[in-house]
Amino acid sequence: MKDRINPCIHYICKGEDCRKGFVKVDLKKCKNCPKYEPRRSAKKAESVKVRRQKDRDRHDNWRE
């Protein structure tokens, strides 16, 4: 089973009803929900391939 670190997008706060209709939800119950959709976390880092391609493009445009 995948570890779910972030709360669901439908989770409001502990003890409140979530927007999916579940009553008195806590973070543990939310993470085990079949309708779980994680919140967006930090921006993903660029891959090495993409960074190198940007460097190549920048170098090629230098002469123009």
C-alpha positions in Angstrom: 0.0 0.0 0.0 1.3 3.5 -0.9 2.1 5.9 1.9 -0.2 8.9 1.8 1.5 11.8 3.4 -0.7 14.7 2.2 -4.3 15.1 3.3 -7.1 14.7 0.7 -8.3 17.8 -1.2 -11.8 17.2 0.3 -10.4 17.1 4.0 -11.4 20.3 5.9 -10.1 19.7 9.5 -10.2 17.1 12.3 -13.6 16.3 13.6 -15.5 18.1 10.7 -17.5 16.5 7.9 -15.5 16.2 4.7 -16.8 17.5 1.4 -17.4 13.9 0.3 -20.1 13.4 2.9 -18.2 11.4 5.5 -19.0 12.4 9.1 -16.3 13.4 11.8 -13.3 12.6 9.6 -9.7 12.6 11.0 -6.6 12.6 9.0 -6.0 8.9 9.5 -9.5 8.0 8.2 -9.1 10.4 5.2 -5.9 8.8 4.1 -7.5 5.4 4.0 -10.5 6.5 2.0 -11.1 5.0 -1.4 -11.9 8.4 -2.8 -8.6 9.9 -1.7 -7.1 12.6 -3.9 -3.9 14.2 -2.5 -3.4 17.9 -2.3 -0.8 19.4 -4.6 2.5 19.5 -2.9 5.7 21.3 -3.8 6.7 21.8 -7.4 8.5 18.9 -9.0 12.2 19.3 -9.7 13.4 19.4 -13.3 15.0 16.3 -14.6 18.6 16.3 -15.6 17.6 15.7 -19.2 15.5 18.8 -19.3 18.1 21.0 -17.7 20.8 19.9 -20.1 18.5 20.6 -23.1 17.9 24.1 -21.8 21.6 24.7 -21.5 22.1 23.4 -25.1 19.4 25.7 -26.4 20.8 28.7 -24.5 24.3 28.0 -25.9 23.0 27.6 -29.4 21.1 30.9 -29.2 24.2 32.8 -27.9 25.7 33.1 -31.4 22.6 34.7 -33.0 
